[in-house]
């Protein structure tokens, strides 16, 4: 009997029990809240910058801090749920997320907002991994296909509605609070989730959960901080020597992490990262794709917002509406890729996505240069749609492609690592904004001639797009190591081992 079957036996899979649908609504709402929160902030960044007088470095940390804390705690959060109970950790994570949202909403200065965002990301790392596990043990096998289809739709809705909701809440300036409602809106949702979750979600644990790897988590977090902190602060401090030493030192800490994970595997077989997975060529290549794709997304979405709102002077609503064609294109292409294209063309779909996205990025670069500071939203539609189509062809089928040759018993570890790697890439991309975007903007010149802001931001945006195209070209080449036709090895099956989020049949990847 697999661990999932053991847990499922203890869970309410009686199809006459209507409570499971309420439990589903609760965990889906929590997942939606997290996904919206990850995308809602970007559109409000210029308003935050003006209101709190935040530096560009602080702006990066408001977004990167969340991604970093989420990435660092994601696998450990899943393991804590297996050990102490998914319901308990879900409620604890929801409570932390709600409290952190309140602290973000009432932040008095940039430092408090950054600290609150770190707390919010850490709480999300406890809450989010339990969502798929709770769904898995709450519903019998024959209902899970329908449930995961609904869950995929919620993910798509969260990605589309986040920027629009952020734009509306910021534009409306409710009670003179400007950007703060984007966080405060989580309070009633979180409180309702806690009250209803206690009543309707059933508790479940994994009978053979792995032990915690606290040392591994601390090492990988330290390595990421040593790499990302100097990147975000370096430009403001004129790239001091300690920053270069920290970035170099991060490689040593990563090496120490690998050594410790090997030791942990031999000691009790419960490392944070199952290193043997990287011997599978397609998995190693897929993780590289996930990491670098996360870097591209981290760079693009922040610089895009800054370009439109600070550079071009657009309102949050105008900027938010400009992104609608992109979101629709992603959703359409994602649906087509999984249902129609990948079963027939396999890896070529992902590579076509990378090439399409490159074409969209280069088209956007050309349009930004051609129309300059007078560019209008309708002139951005074509490059955004092309980019969105390319992104949709990559994000939807990538998880299956990466997992297709992974041994069954490690499917859970592998899936959790895919999500973690995407968040790490996102945090790294947000850190690199200092180099590829702000590095082009000379603050001193702008202070002397504010009229040059739009032109400077346009140049910086074009430079960032050039970098994004280069990284996407590298991703295209790495994709040759993915299997030509992904095998559907998880279908109908409960993957052995329940140690991390993601060890469920054909489940959607919970990424931002």
C-alpha positions as CSV (number, residue, x, y, z in Angstrom):
1,X,0.0,0.0,0.0
2,X,1.4,3.4,-0.9
3,X,1.6,6.2,1.6
4,X,-1.1,8.1,-0.3
5,X,-3.5,5.1,-0.1
6,X,-2.8,4.9,3.7
7,X,-3.6,8.5,4.1
8,X,-6.6,8.3,1.8
9,X,-8.1,5.5,3.9
10,X,-8.1,7.8,6.9
11,X,-9.7,10.7,4.9
12,X,-13.4,11.3,4.1
13,X,-13.7,9.9,0.6
14,X,-17.4,9.1,0.9
15,X,-19.0,10.7,-2.1
16,X,-22.2,11.4,-0.2
17,X,-20.3,13.7,2.1
18,X,-20.9,17.2,0.9
19,X,-18.4,18.7,3.4
20,X,-15.5,17.9,1.1
21,X,-16.7,20.5,-1.5
22,X,-16.7,23.2,1.2
23,X,-13.1,22.1,2.2
24,X,-12.2,22.3,-1.5
25,X,-13.6,25.9,-1.8
26,X,-11.6,26.8,1.3
27,X,-8.2,25.5,0.1
28,X,-8.8,26.8,-3.4
29,X,-9.6,30.3,-2.0
30,X,-6.3,30.2,0.0
31,X,-4.4,29.2,-3.2
32,X,-6.1,31.9,-5.1
33,X,-5.2,34.5,-2.4
34,X,-1.6,33.5,-2.6
35,X,-1.4,33.6,-6.4
36,X,-3.1,37.0,-6.5
37,X,-0.8,38.3,-3.9
38,X,2.3,37.3,-5.8
39,X,1.1,39.2,-8.9
40,X,-0.9,42.1,-7.4
41,X,2.1,43.8,-5.8
42,X,4.0,44.7,-9.0
43,X,1.3,47.0,-10.4
44,X,1.2,49.0,-7.1
45,X,5.0,49.3,-6.8
46,X,5.2,52.9,-8.1
47,X,2.5,54.0,-5.7
48,X,4.4,52.3,-2.8
49,X,7.6,54.0,-3.9
50,X,6.0,57.5,-3.9
51,X,4.1,57.0,-0.6
52,X,6.9,55.4,1.5
53,X,9.8,57.1,-0.3
54,X,11.2,53.6,-1.0
55,X,14.5,53.3,-2.7
56,X,14.8,51.1,-5.9
57,X,16.6,48.5,-3.7
58,X,13.7,48.4,-1.3
59,X,11.3,48.0,-4.2
60,X,13.2,45.0,-5.4
61,X,13.1,43.4,-1.9
62,X,9.3,44.0,-1.6
63,X,8.9,41.5,-4.5
64,X,12.1,39.4,-4.2
65,X,11.7,39.0,-0.4
66,X,8.4,37.2,-0.8
67,X,9.7,34.9,-3.5
68,X,12.9,34.1,-1.5
69,X,11.1,33.3,1.7
70,X,8.5,31.2,-0.2
71,X,11.2,29.3,-2.1
72,X,13.3,28.6,1.0
73,X,10.4,27.2,3.0
74,X,8.4,25.4,0.4
75,X,9.7,21.8,0.7
76,X,10.1,22.1,4.5
77,X,6.4,23.4,4.7
78,X,5.2,20.3,2.8
79,X,7.2,18.0,5.1
80,X,5.9,19.7,8.2
81,X,2.4,19.0,7.0
82,X,3.2,15.4,6.5
83,X,4.6,15.1,10.0
84,X,2.3,17.3,12.1
85,X,-0.9,17.3,10.0
86,X,-1.9,19.1,6.8
87,X,-4.9,20.8,8.3
88,X,-2.9,22.1,11.2
89,X,-0.1,23.5,9.0
90,X,-2.7,24.9,6.5
91,X,-4.5,26.8,9.3
92,X,-1.1,28.0,10.8
93,X,0.1,29.2,7.4
94,X,-3.2,30.9,6.7
95,X,-3.1,32.7,10.0
96,X,0.5,33.8,9.4
97,X,-0.4,34.9,5.9
98,X,-3.3,37.0,7.1
99,X,-1.3,38.6,9.9
100,X,1.6,39.4,7.5
101,X,-0.9,40.9,5.1
102,X,-2.2,43.2,7.9
103,X,1.4,44.2,8.7
104,X,2.1,44.9,5.0
105,X,-1.1,47.0,4.8
106,X,-0.2,49.1,7.8
107,X,3.6,49.3,7.1
108,X,4.9,52.7,8.2
109,X,8.2,52.6,6.2
110,X,9.9,50.5,3.5
111,X,11.8,48.4,6.1
112,X,8.6,47.3,7.8
113,X,7.0,46.4,4.4
114,X,10.0,44.3,3.3
115,X,10.1,42.5,6.7
116,X,6.3,41.9,6.4
117,X,6.7,40.5,2.9
118,X,9.4,38.1,4.1
119,X,6.9,36.9,6.8
120,X,4.2,36.6,4.2
121,X,6.3,34.5,1.9
122,X,7.3,32.2,4.8
123,X,3.6,31.8,5.8
124,X,2.7,31.0,2.2
125,X,5.4,28.3,2.3
126,X,3.5,26.6,5.1
127,X,0.0,27.1,3.6
128,X,0.4,26.4,-0.1
129,X,2.0,22.9,0.0
130,X,-0.9,21.6,2.0
131,X,-3.5,22.6,-0.6
132,X,-2.8,19.8,-3.1
133,X,-2.2,17.3,-0.3
134,X,-5.6,18.1,1.3
135,X,-7.3,17.8,-2.1
136,X,-5.6,14.5,-2.7
137,X,-6.7,12.9,0.6
138,X,-10.2,14.4,0.6
139,X,-11.3,13.2,-2.8
140,X,-11.5,9.6,-4.1
141,X,-9.5,8.8,-7.2
142,X,-12.4,9.0,-9.7
143,X,-13.1,12.6,-8.7
144,X,-9.6,14.0,-8.7
145,X,-9.4,14.7,-12.5
146,X,-12.4,17.0,-12.3
147,X,-11.1,18.6,-9.1
148,X,-7.6,19.3,-10.5
149,X,-9.2,20.7,-13.7
150,X,-11.1,23.2,-11.4
151,X,-7.9,23.9,-9.6
152,X,-6.1,24.6,-12.8
153,X,-8.8,27.1,-13.7
154,X,-8.4,28.8,-10.4
155,X,-4.6,29.2,-11.0
156,X,-5.3,30.8,-14.4
157,X,-7.9,33.1,-12.9
158,X,-5.5,34.1,-10.1
159,X,-2.7,35.0,-12.7
160,X,-5.1,37.0,-14.8
161,X,-7.0,38.8,-12.0
162,X,-4.0,39.8,-9.8
163,X,-2.7,42.7,-11.9
164,X,-6.2,44.0,-12.7
165,X,-7.3,43.8,-9.1
166,X,-4.1,45.5,-8.0
167,X,-4.7,48.3,-10.6
168,X,-8.3,48.9,-9.5
169,X,-7.6,48.9,-5.8
170,X,-4.7,51.3,-6.2
171,X,-6.5,53.5,-8.7
172,X,-9.7,53.8,-6.5
173,X,-7.5,55.0,-3.5
174,X,-10.1,53.6,-1.0
175,X,-10.3,55.9,2.1
176,X,-7.1,57.6,0.9
177,X,-5.2,54.3,1.6
178,X,-3.6,54.3,-1.9
179,X,-1.8,50.9,-2.3
180,X,-2.6,49.5,1.1
181,X,-5.9,47.7,0.2
182,X,-4.0,45.3,-2.0
183,X,-2.8,43.7,1.2
184,X,-5.8,44.5,3.5
185,X,-8.2,42.7,1.2
186,X,-6.6,39.4,2.4
187,X,-7.9,40.0,6.0
188,X,-11.6,39.1,5.6
189,X,-10.7,36.2,3.2
190,X,-8.0,34.8,5.6
191,X,-10.3,35.1,8.7
192,X,-13.1,33.3,6.9
193,X,-10.7,30.6,5.7
194,X,-9.5,30.0,9.3
195,X,-13.1,29.8,10.7
196,X,-14.4,27.5,8.0
197,X,-11.2,25.5,7.7
198,X,-11.3,24.5,11.3
199,X,-14.8,23.1,10.8
200,X,-14.7,21.5,7.3
201,X,-11.2,20.4,6.6
202,X,-10.3,16.9,7.9
203,X,-6.8,16.2,9.4
204,X,-4.4,13.9,7.6
205,X,-0.7,12.9,8.0
206,X,1.7,10.8,6.1
207,X,2.4,7.5,7.8
208,X,6.0,7.5,6.7
209,X,6.9,11.2,6.5
210,X,10.6,12.1,6.2
211,X,12.4,14.0,8.9
212,X,13.0,17.7,8.7
213,X,16.3,19.0,7.2
214,X,16.6,22.3,9.1
215,X,20.4,22.6,8.4
216,X,19.8,22.1,4.6
217,X,17.1,24.8,4.6
218,X,19.3,27.2,6.5
219,X,22.3,26.6,4.1
220,X,20.3,27.1,0.9
221,X,18.6,30.2,2.4
222,X,22.0,31.7,3.4
223,X,23.4,31.0,0.0
224,X,20.5,32.7,-1.8
225,X,20.7,35.7,0.5
226,X,24.4,36.0,0.0
227,X,23.8,36.1,-3.8
228,X,20.6,38.2,-4.0
229,X,21.3,40.9,-1.3
230,X,24.5,42.3,-2.8
231,X,22.7,42.3,-6.2
232,X,19.9,44.5,-5.0
233,X,22.0,46.8,-2.8
234,X,25.2,46.9,-4.8
235,X,24.3,49.6,-7.3
236,X,23.1,52.0,-4.5
237,X,26.3,51.5,-2.6
238,X,28.5,51.7,-5.7
239,X,29.3,48.0,-5.8
240,X,31.5,47.7,-2.6
241,X,34.1,44.9,-2.2
242,X,32.0,43.1,0.5
243,X,29.2,42.6,-2.0
244,X,31.5,40.8,-4.5
245,X,32.9,38.7,-1.7
246,X,29.4,37.8,-0.5
247,X,28.4,36.7,-4.0
248,X,31.6,34.6,-4.4
249,X,31.0,33.2,-0.9
250,X,27.5,32.1,-1.9
251,X,29.0,29.5,-4.2
252,X,30.9,28.0,-1.3
253,X,27.8,27.8,0.8
254,X,26.0,26.1,-2.1
255,X,28.8,23.6,-2.3
256,X,28.6,23.1,1.5
257,X,24.8,22.5,1.0
258,X,25.5,19.7,-1.6
259,X,28.0,18.1,0.8
260,X,25.6,18.2,3.7
261,X,22.8,16.8,1.6
262,X,24.9,13.8,0.7
263,X,25.7,13.3,4.4
264,X,22.0,13.6,5.3
265,X,21.0,11.0,2.7
266,X,23.5,8.5,4.2
267,X,22.5,9.4,7.8
268,X,18.7,9.0,7.7
269,X,17.6,9.2,4.0
270,X,15.7,12.4,4.4
271,X,17.6,15.2,2.7
272,X,15.9,18.5,1.7
273,X,16.9,17.8,-1.9
274,X,17.2,14.3,-3.3
275,X,20.5,14.8,-5.2
276,X,20.2,11.5,-7.1
277,X,17.4,13.1,-9.1
278,X,20.1,15.2,-10.9
279,X,21.5,12.0,-12.4
280,X,18.3,11.9,-14.6
281,X,19.4,14.1,-17.5
282,X,15.9,15.3,-18.4
283,X,15.2,16.3,-14.7
284,X,18.5,18.2,-14.4
285,X,17.8,20.0,-17.7
286,X,14.2,20.7,-16.7
287,X,15.4,22.2,-13.4
288,X,17.8,24.4,-15.3
289,X,15.0,25.5,-17.6
290,X,12.7,26.2,-14.6
291,X,15.4,28.3,-12.8
292,X,16.3,30.4,-15.8
293,X,12.7,30.9,-16.9
294,X,12.0,32.1,-13.4
295,X,14.8,34.6,-13.8
296,X,13.3,35.9,-17.1
297,X,9.8,36.3,-15.4
298,X,11.4,38.0,-12.3
299,X,13.1,40.6,-14.5
300,X,10.3,41.2,-17.0
301,X,7.3,41.8,-14.8
302,X,9.0,44.3,-12.4
303,X,10.7,46.4,-15.2
304,X,7.6,46.3,-17.3
305,X,5.6,47.9,-14.4
306,X,8.3,50.5,-13.7
307,X,8.6,51.3,-17.4
308,X,4.9,51.9,-17.9
309,X,4.1,53.7,-14.7
310,X,7.2,55.7,-13.8
311,X,8.8,55.9,-17.2
312,X,5.7,56.6,-19.3
313,X,3.7,58.1,-16.5
314,X,0.7,55.8,-16.9
315,X,-1.9,55.2,-14.2
316,X,-2.1,51.8,-12.5
317,X,-5.4,51.1,-14.2
318,X,-4.0,51.9,-17.7
319,X,-0.9,49.7,-17.0
320,X,-3.1,46.9,-15.6
321,X,-5.4,46.9,-18.6
322,X,-2.5,46.9,-21.0
323,X,-1.5,43.5,-19.6
324,X,-4.9,41.8,-20.2
325,X,-4.0,40.6,-23.8
326,X,-0.9,39.0,-22.4
327,X,-2.8,37.1,-19.6
328,X,-5.4,35.9,-22.1
329,X,-2.8,34.7,-24.5
330,X,-1.0,32.8,-21.8
331,X,-4.3,31.1,-20.7
332,X,-5.2,30.1,-24.3
333,X,-1.8,28.7,-25.2
334,X,-1.5,26.8,-21.9
335,X,-4.8,25.0,-22.5
336,X,-3.9,24.2,-26.1
337,X,-0.4,23.0,-25.3
338,X,-1.5,20.4,-22.7
339,X,-4.6,19.1,-24.4
340,X,-3.7,19.2,-28.0
341,X,-0.1,19.9,-28.8
342,X,2.2,18.1,-26.3
343,X,0.7,14.7,-26.8
344,X,1.4,15.0,-30.5
345,X,4.6,17.0,-30.7
346,X,6.2,16.6,-27.3
347,X,9.4,18.6,-26.5
348,X,9.0,20.7,-29.7
349,X,6.0,22.5,-28.1
350,X,8.2,23.8,-25.3
351,X,10.9,24.8,-27.8
352,X,8.4,26.5,-30.0
353,X,7.2,28.4,-26.9
354,X,10.8,29.6,-26.2
355,X,11.2,30.8,-29.8
356,X,7.8,32.5,-29.8
357,X,8.6,34.3,-26.6
358,X,11.9,35.4,-28.0
359,X,10.1,36.8,-31.0
360,X,7.6,38.6,-28.8
361,X,10.4,40.1,-26.6
362,X,12.3,41.3,-29.7
363,X,9.2,42.7,-31.2
364,X,8.5,44.6,-27.9
365,X,12.1,45.9,-27.9
366,X,11.6,47.2,-31.5
367,X,8.2,48.8,-30.7
368,X,9.6,50.5,-27.6
369,X,12.5,52.0,-29.6
370,X,10.3,52.9,-32.6
371,X,7.5,54.7,-30.7
372,X,9.7,55.9,-27.8
373,X,8.0,57.8,-25.0
374,X,4.8,58.3,-27.1
375,X,4.0,54.6,-27.3
376,X,0.3,53.7,-26.6
377,X,-1.2,50.5,-25.1
378,X,-2.6,49.4,-28.5
379,X,0.9,49.4,-29.9
380,X,2.0,46.9,-27.3
381,X,-0.8,44.4,-27.9
382,X,1.0,42.4,-30.7
383,X,4.3,41.8,-28.8
384,X,2.4,41.0,-25.6
385,X,0.2,38.5,-27.3
386,X,3.1,36.8,-29.0
387,X,5.0,36.7,-25.7
388,X,1.9,35.4,-23.9
389,X,1.4,32.6,-26.4
390,X,5.1,31.6,-26.0
391,X,4.9,31.6,-22.2
392,X,1.7,29.5,-22.3
393,X,3.4,26.9,-24.4
394,X,6.2,26.6,-21.8
395,X,4.6,26.9,-18.3
396,X,1.8,24.4,-18.7
397,X,3.6,21.3,-20.0
398,X,7.0,22.0,-18.4
399,X,6.3,20.1,-15.1
400,X,5.2,16.9,-16.9
401,X,8.3,17.1,-19.1
402,X,10.6,17.4,-16.2
403,X,9.0,14.6,-14.2
404,X,8.5,12.2,-17.1
405,X,11.7,10.2,-16.4
406,X,11.9,10.6,-12.6
407,X,11.5,7.3,-10.7
408,X,8.0,7.0,-9.1
409,X,9.2,6.9,-5.6
410,X,10.8,10.3,-6.0
411,X,7.9,12.0,-7.8
412,X,6.9,14.0,-4.7
413,X,10.5,15.3,-4.0
414,X,10.9,16.2,-7.7
415,X,7.7,18.1,-7.9
416,X,8.4,20.1,-4.8
417,X,11.9,20.9,-6.1
418,X,10.4,22.2,-9.4
419,X,8.2,24.7,-7.6
420,X,11.0,25.7,-5.3
421,X,13.4,26.3,-8.2
422,X,11.0,28.5,-10.1
423,X,10.6,30.7,-7.0
424,X,14.4,30.8,-6.6
425,X,14.8,31.9,-10.2
426,X,12.1,34.6,-9.7
427,X,14.0,36.0,-6.7
428,X,17.3,36.0,-8.6
429,X,15.7,37.7,-11.5
430,X,14.3,40.4,-9.3
431,X,17.8,40.9,-7.8
432,X,19.3,41.2,-11.3
433,X,16.9,44.1,-12.1
434,X,19.6,46.3,-10.4
435,X,22.0,45.3,-13.1
436,X,19.9,45.1,-16.3
437,X,17.5,47.9,-15.6
438,X,18.6,50.3,-12.9
439,X,22.2,50.0,-14.1
440,X,21.1,51.9,-17.3
441,X,19.4,54.7,-15.3
442,X,21.7,57.4,-14.0
443,X,19.9,58.9,-11.0
444,X,22.1,61.9,-10.8
445,X,21.3,62.9,-14.4
446,X,17.6,62.4,-13.7
447,X,17.7,64.6,-10.7
448,X,19.2,67.4,-12.8
449,X,16.9,66.8,-15.8
450,X,13.6,65.1,-14.7
451,X,12.3,65.4,-18.2
452,X,14.7,62.7,-19.3
453,X,13.1,60.1,-17.0
454,X,10.8,58.6,-19.7
455,X,13.7,58.2,-22.2
456,X,16.0,56.7,-19.6
457,X,13.3,54.2,-18.5
458,X,12.6,53.3,-22.1
459,X,16.4,52.6,-22.7
460,X,16.5,50.6,-19.5
461,X,13.4,48.6,-20.5
462,X,15.0,47.8,-23.9
463,X,18.2,46.7,-22.3
464,X,16.2,44.4,-19.9
465,X,14.3,42.9,-22.9
466,X,17.7,42.2,-24.6
467,X,18.8,40.3,-21.6
468,X,15.6,38.4,-21.4
469,X,15.9,37.3,-25.1
470,X,19.4,36.1,-24.5
471,X,18.3,34.0,-21.5
472,X,15.4,32.6,-23.5
473,X,17.8,31.5,-26.3
474,X,19.8,29.6,-23.7
475,X,16.6,28.0,-22.4
476,X,15.8,26.9,-26.0
477,X,19.1,25.1,-26.2
478,X,18.8,23.4,-22.8
479,X,15.4,22.1,-23.8
480,X,17.1,19.6,-26.2
481,X,17.9,17.6,-23.1
482,X,14.2,17.1,-22.2
483,X,12.6,13.9,-23.4
484,X,11.3,14.1,-27.0
485,X,7.9,12.7,-25.9
486,X,7.1,13.0,-22.2
487,X,5.8,9.8,-20.6
488,X,2.7,10.2,-18.5
489,X,4.2,8.2,-15.6
490,X,2.0,9.7,-12.9
491,X,-1.4,9.0,-14.6
492,X,-3.9,7.3,-12.4
493,X,-1.2,6.7,-9.8
494,X,-0.4,7.8,-6.4
495,X,3.2,8.4,-6.4
496,X,5.1,6.6,-3.7
497,X,6.3,8.8,-0.9
498,X,4.3,11.8,0.4
499,X,7.1,13.9,1.6
500,X,6.5,17.0,-0.4
501,X,3.8,18.9,-2.2
502,X,3.4,17.7,-5.7
503,X,3.2,13.9,-5.1
504,X,-0.2,13.6,-6.5
505,X,-1.5,12.3,-9.8
506,X,-1.5,14.8,-12.7
507,X,-1.7,17.7,-10.4
508,X,-1.1,21.3,-11.6
509,X,2.2,22.8,-10.5
510,X,1.6,25.5,-7.9
511,X,3.9,28.2,-9.2
512,X,3.7,32.0,-9.5
